[in-house]
Amino acid sequence: MNKKVYLLALVAFVVGTVELIIGGTLDLVAEDLGVSLGHVGLLITIFSLVFAIASPVLLTLTAKVERKRLTLWTLFIFFLGNLLAYFSPNYSILMLARIFTAASGSLLVVLGVTIASTIVHAEYRGRAIGTIFMGISGSLVLGVPLGLTIGNTFGWRAPFLLISILTLLSMVAVFFLLEKIDPKPVLSIKKQIQTLKDQKIFTAQLTSFLFLTGHLTLYAYLTPFLKTTMGLNGTWVSVAYFIFGVAAVSGGGFGGFLSDKLGSEKSILGIISVFAVAIFIIPYVTFSLPVFLIVMVIWSALSWAITPAQQNYLISSAPETADIQQSLNNSALHLGIALGSTIGAMVIEQSSVIHNATAGGFFVLFALGTAYFSITRGQAVTNEQENLNQA
């Protein structure tokens, strides 16, 4: 496989890290800017929402621009957005910075996927796309502990400076290592959305959306949850996030293994079911740190174990539009992150962070229902999909 794919995966990792990097320092940001935890949580919400919506829109608008040039300019805008976040004097400017980085970041991820599929031979295309998504998932898992460690040591602004530096290094690498790439035809947004008319596909995408909504309702506010329910200090919170990250990355491999052995359908239903049990019992095991960590490892591992199973399921259910479904699934995941962080903020504002796990658990149960509905439908209708490909 072309080694330049790993460069694109690193770019995706840097971009994805920004989304949740502020999650570990919510209390520091709130105190410094004089706003509530719920308001700071909305910085995650707005990023994920813009990320999900901007991705297909910007890809369509820039369809005729040479890919390397577009990547460099988008990286530059991403760099400016992070620099603005670092110097932001108030909450409003920080929110504006998050919008800039989300929009540019969403385009960078899609460019990474499309470029990776272009520069490799056909037999390596699936592996190349999977490598890009590994960079994204890894960043979402490691972004919070990275931001927490650096933020607690040097202040909450420091992670944004680090991302700015990494972005500049990415620009240099892309400039010297990536060749010019002509753009390929892109399906219109309308035609991309038309692929969701099939109930089997739509409810599969809805499953990803609801699952991430439930997960982020608690995960986006794990720092205040740990401090409130267990009285952990910054050091122990960092340890908890590190354990969470290792378990989540391992869970991705476990999910792929499980999908190969049991099939994607059984894996999806099993993972969601056990995940629901774990998130519901989390508030009841905070009396003991060892017991809590055991349950947290299960929760963390399964949070990303579902990803390979879900991707395999979408590919097998709609093979003619597999690339489109992967892109739409990425949007569904980020919409779930946006809604989850919003629901979590509402729970905190109206009651207490203690109840975030329970609120998130109900969304996971809804995800189990939509997954079962999708799996019990017949094979996705492909006639319309073939027409879309011909278009």
WOTA-V274165 format. One record per backbone hydrogen bond with DSSP energy under -0.5 kcal/mol. NH is the residue of the N-H (numbers start at 0). CO is the residue of the C=O. If there is no record, write none. Layout:
NH_CO / NH_CO
This chain:
4_1 / 5_2 / 6_2 / 7_3 / 8_4 / 9_5 / 10_6 / 11_7 / 12_8 / 13_9 / 14_10 / 15_11 / 16_12 / 17_13 / 17_14 / 18_14 / 18_15 / 19_15 / 20_16 / 22_19 / 24_21 / 25_22 / 28_24 / 29_25 / 30_26 / 31_27 / 32_28 / 33_29 / 34_29 / 39_35 / 40_36 / 41_37 / 42_39 / 43_40 / 44_40 / 45_41 / 46_42 / 47_43 / 48_44 / 49_45 / 50_46 / 51_47 / 52_48 / 53_49 / 54_50 / 55_51 / 56_52 / 57_53 / 58_54 / 59_55 / 60_56 / 61_57 / 62_59 / 64_61 / 66_180 / 69_65 / 70_66 / 71_67 / 72_68 / 73_69 / 74_70 / 75_71 / 76_72 / 77_73 / 78_74 / 79_75 / 80_76 / 81_77 / 82_78 / 83_79 / 84_80 / 85_81 / 86_82 / 87_83 / 93_89 / 94_90 / 95_91 / 96_92 / 97_93 / 98_94 / 99_95 / 100_96 / 101_97 / 102_98 / 103_99 / 104_100 / 105_101 / 106_102 / 107_103 / 108_104 / 109_105 / 110_106 / 111_107 / 112_108 / 113_109 / 114_110 / 115_111 / 116_112 / 117_113 / 117_114 / 118_114 / 119_115 / 123_120 / 124_121 / 127_123 / 128_124 / 129_125 / 130_126 / 131_127 / 132_128 / 133_129 / 134_130 / 135_131 / 136_132 / 137_133 / 138_134 / 139_135 / 140_136 / 141_137 / 142_138 / 144_140 / 145_141 / 146_142 / 147_143 / 148_144 / 149_145 / 150_146 / 151_147 / 152_148 / 153_149 / 154_150 / 157_154 / 159_156 / 160_156 / 161_157 / 162_158 / 163_159 / 164_160 / 165_161 / 166_162 / 167_163 / 168_164 / 169_165 / 170_166 / 171_167 / 172_168 / 173_169 / 174_170 / 175_171 / 176_172 / 177_173 / 191_187 / 192_188 / 193_189 / 194_190 / 194_191 / 195_192 / 196_193 / 197_194 / 201_197 / 202_198 / 203_199 / 204_200 / 205_201 / 206_202 / 207_203 / 208_204 / 209_205 / 210_206 / 211_207 / 212_208 / 213_209 / 214_210 / 215_211 / 216_212 / 217_213 / 217_214 / 218_214 / 219_215 / 220_217 / 221_218 / 224_220 / 225_221 / 226_222 / 227_223 / 228_224 / 229_225 / 230_226 / 231_225 / 236_232 / 237_233 / 238_234 / 239_235 / 240_236 / 241_237 / 242_238 / 243_239 / 244_240 / 245_241 / 246_242 / 247_243 / 248_244 / 249_245 / 250_246 / 251_247 / 252_248 / 253_249 / 254_250 / 255_251 / 256_252 / 257_253 / 258_254 / 259_255 / 260_256 / 261_257 / 262_257 / 262_258 / 266_262 / 267_263 / 268_264 / 269_265 / 270_266 / 271_267 / 272_268 / 273_269 / 274_270 / 275_271 / 276_272 / 277_273 / 278_274 / 279_275 / 280_276 / 281_277 / 283_280 / 284_281 / 287_284 / 291_287 / 292_288 / 293_289 / 294_290 / 295_291 / 296_292 / 297_293 / 298_294 / 299_295 / 300_296 / 301_297 / 302_298 / 303_299 / 303_300 / 304_300 / 305_301 / 306_303 / 307_303 / 308_304 / 309_305 / 310_306 / 311_307 / 312_308 / 313_309 / 314_310 / 315_311 / 316_312 / 317_313 / 320_317 / 321_318 / 324_320 / 325_321 / 326_322 / 327_323 / 328_324 / 329_325 / 330_326 / 331_327 / 332_328 / 333_329 / 334_330 / 335_331 / 336_332 / 337_333 / 338_334 / 339_335 / 340_336 / 341_337 / 342_338 / 343_339 / 344_340 / 345_341 / 346_342 / 347_343 / 348_344 / 349_345 / 350_346 / 354_351 / 355_352 / 358_354 / 359_355 / 360_356 / 361_357 / 362_358 / 363_359 / 364_360 / 365_361 / 366_362 / 367_363 / 368_364 / 369_365 / 370_366 / 371_367 / 372_368 / 373_369 / 374_370 / 375_371 / 376_373 / 379_316 / 385_381 / 386_382 / 387_383 / 388_384 / 389_385 / 390_386
